[in-house]
Amino acid sequence: MTQHAIGRSAERVSIRFVEEMTGFISFGDSDPRRAVRAGKRSGTRLTVRLGIRIESERSFAADSVEGARIEGWVTCDALGGRELPIGAGTFDLFVDGPDVQRKAMRYRLFFLDGVGHPLTLAGAKTIGARPAWWIWRDTTTLPIRILRGHVAPNAERDAELVATGILRLHPVGFLRQLLTFRADAPSFAAAVMAIVQFDAFFARQLWSLYGRGARRLVERLHSLQNARAKG
């Protein structure tokens, strides 16, 4: 097989999965935590169901994935409807975060509200720079901003803020998500290898961000066990 053919084969490999998150939002409040409290009082819930596709297995050999495609829908009665289609969306995984010790999972969804006004849902999970027991919360908690119009990342500062809140991936939803992982590849063996490579990539990144904290946690547990044994 020629190198050109190998390249074409690799391009046909992709990973796809479904992620569903839900939470509370509030209009006119810029602080996500305050918005959640206000959203709970008013019953203003928002849910997203996202079909995420990472196009190439070569992404898993790198340190991050950028520009993965998102399809799906947004449901929020306060925005005018159920299953508002996402016209375009992107997902960035383990890209540079707010500082050198942290990474981010970034989501950007373009959709229309119930009367056709364009909106952008933008959010980022911040990963790392905390003890290992924060892994679950960090990887399942998504603070979001809903902006007026279809807003590019470099235009967010000047965009009109519509609503703010926090979405969460709950444990049952996480188990469902694991069952949705699929690989599109030229062969069954290539599909299996793509999923293995993605799992290794994900674990490698988490270990690089939380591994030192995880080791310290294990050492502390061992110290407590030894102290109790001696006592």
C-alpha positions in Angstrom: 0.0 0.0 0.0 1.3 3.4 -0.9 1.9 6.2 1.7 -0.9 8.2 -0.1 -3.3 5.3 0.4 -2.3 4.9 4.0 -3.1 8.6 4.5 -6.6 8.2 2.9 -7.3 5.1 5.1 -6.3 7.0 8.3 -8.5 9.9 7.4 -11.6 7.6 7.3 -11.2 6.7 10.9 -13.3 8.6 13.4 -14.7 8.3 16.9 -18.2 9.3 17.8 -20.2 9.4 21.0 -23.2 11.0 22.6 -23.1 13.3 25.6 -26.1 14.6 27.5 -25.8 17.4 30.1 -28.5 19.2 32.0 -28.6 22.1 34.5 -30.2 25.4 35.4 -29.7 28.8 33.8 -30.8 32.4 34.6 -31.2 35.4 32.4 -29.3 38.6 33.1 -26.8 37.2 35.6 -23.1 36.9 34.7 -22.1 34.6 37.6 -22.8 31.0 36.8 -23.3 29.9 40.5 -25.8 32.7 41.2 -27.5 31.9 37.9 -27.9 28.2 39.0 -29.5 29.2 42.3 -31.9 31.6 40.5 -32.6 29.0 37.8 -33.5 26.4 40.4 -36.0 28.9 42.1 -37.6 29.7 38.8 -37.4 26.1 37.4 -35.4 27.3 34.3 -33.7 24.2 33.1 -31.6 23.7 30.0 -30.5 20.3 28.5 -28.1 19.6 25.6 -27.8 16.2 23.8 -24.6 16.2 21.7 -23.4 13.9 19.1 -19.6 14.5 19.0 -17.4 13.2 16.2 -13.6 13.3 16.2 -12.6 12.8 12.7 -9.1 11.3 12.7 -7.2 8.8 14.8 -4.1 10.9 14.3 -5.6 13.3 16.8 -5.1 10.8 19.6 -1.3 10.8 19.1 -1.2 14.5 19.9 -1.9 16.3 23.2 -5.2 17.8 22.2 -8.2 17.6 19.8 -9.5 20.8 18.1 -12.5 21.4 16.0 -14.4 18.1 16.6 -17.9 18.4 15.1 -21.0 18.5 17.2 -24.6 17.8 16.2 -27.7 17.5 18.4 -30.2 19.7 20.1 -30.8 22.2 22.9 -34.0 22.0 25.0 -35.0 24.9 27.1 -38.6 26.1 27.6 -37.5 29.6 28.4 -35.8 29.8 25.0 -38.9 28.7 23.2 -38.9 25.0 22.7 -37.8 21.4 22.9 -35.1 19.9 20.8 -33.9 23.1 19.1 -31.5 21.8 16.5 -27.8 22.7 16.7 -26.9 24.2 13.3 -23.2 23.9 13.9 -21.0 23.1 16.8 -17.4 22.4 17.7 -15.7 20.6 20.6 -12.0 21.1 21.7 -10.5 18.5 24.0 -7.5 19.1 26.3 -6.6 22.4 24.6 -4.7 25.1 26.6 -6.6 26.4 29.6 -6.3 29.6 31.6 -2.8 28.8 32.7 0.0 26.3 31.9 -1.1 23.8 34.6 -4.7 23.4 33.3 -6.4 22.2 30.1 -9.9 22.9 28.8 -12.8 21.0 27.1 -14.5 23.7 25.1 -18.0 23.6 23.6 -19.5 26.1 21.1 -23.0 25.5 19.8 -24.9 27.6 17.3 -28.7 27.3 17.4 -31.9 29.2 17.0 -34.4 29.9 19.7 -38.1 29.1 19.3 -38.8 32.2 17.2 -35.7 32.0 15.1 -33.2 34.3 16.8 -29.6 33.1 16.5 -27.9 32.1 19.8 -24.5 30.7 20.8 -24.0 28.4 23.8 -20.3 28.6 24.8 -18.7 26.8 27.7 -15.5 25.2 28.9 -14.7 22.5 31.5 -11.4 23.4 33.2 -9.3 20.4 33.9 -6.3 20.0 36.2 -4.3 21.9 38.8 -6.4 20.3 41.6 -6.2 17.2 43.7 -7.1 13.9 42.0 -10.5 13.6 43.7 -11.6 16.6 41.6 -11.4 14.6 38.4 -15.1 13.6 38.3 -16.3 17.2 39.1 -13.9 18.8 36.6 -14.8 16.5 33.7 -18.5 16.6 34.2 -19.2 20.3 35.1 -19.7 22.8 32.3 -20.2 26.5 33.1 -22.0 28.1 30.1 -22.8 31.4 28.6 -25.6 32.0 26.1 -24.9 34.8 23.7 -27.0 36.8 21.3 -26.1 35.8 17.7 -23.7 33.3 16.3 -20.5 34.4 18.0 -17.0 33.4 17.2 -14.5 32.9 20.0 -12.7 36.1 19.3 -15.9 38.1 19.4 -17.3 36.9 22.8 -16.0 39.9 24.7 -18.4 42.3 22.9 -21.3 39.9 22.5 -24.6 40.4 24.3 -25.1 38.0 27.2 -28.5 36.3 27.3 -28.1 33.8 30.1 -25.6 32.0 32.2 -25.6 28.7 34.1 -24.0 25.4 34.7 -24.6 22.0 33.0 -23.6 18.7 34.5 -23.1 15.2 33.2 -24.7 13.0 35.9 -23.5 9.5 36.8 -26.4 7.7 34.9 -25.7 9.9 31.9 -22.0 9.0 32.1 -22.8 5.3 32.0 -25.1 5.9 29.0 -22.4 7.9 27.3 -19.9 5.0 27.6 -22.4 2.8 25.7 -22.6 5.2 22.8 -18.9 5.1 21.8 -18.5 4.0 18.2 -15.6 4.0 15.7 -16.1 4.4 11.9 -13.2 2.7 10.2 -12.3 0.6 7.1 -12.3 -2.6 9.2 -13.4 -4.0 12.5 -9.8 -4.2 13.7 -9.2 -0.6 12.8 -12.3 0.4 14.7 -11.2 -1.4 17.8 -7.8 0.1 17.6 -9.2 3.6 17.2 -11.3 3.2 20.4 -8.2 1.8 22.2 -6.1 4.8 21.0 -8.7 7.3 22.1 -9.0 5.7 25.6 -5.2 5.7 25.9 -5.1 9.4 24.8 -7.8 10.4 27.4 -6.1 8.5 30.2 -2.7 9.9 29.3 -4.0 13.4 29.5 -5.8 12.9 32.8 -2.7 11.3 34.3 -0.5 14.2 33.2 -2.9 16.6 34.9 -3.8 14.7 38.0 -1.2 12.0 38.3 1.0 13.8 40.9 -2.1 14.5 43.0 -3.2 10.9 42.7 0.1 9.6 43.9 0.0 12.0 46.9 -3.5 10.8 47.7 -2.4 7.1 47.7 0.6 8.0 49.9 -1.7 9.7 52.4 -4.0 6.7 52.5 -1.1 4.3 53.1 0.1 6.6 55.9 -3.3 6.5 57.6 -3.5 2.7 57.2 0.0 2.3 58.7 -0.8 4.6 61.6 -4.0 2.7 62.4 -2.2 -0.6 62.2 0.4 0.6 64.7 -2.3 2.1 66.9 
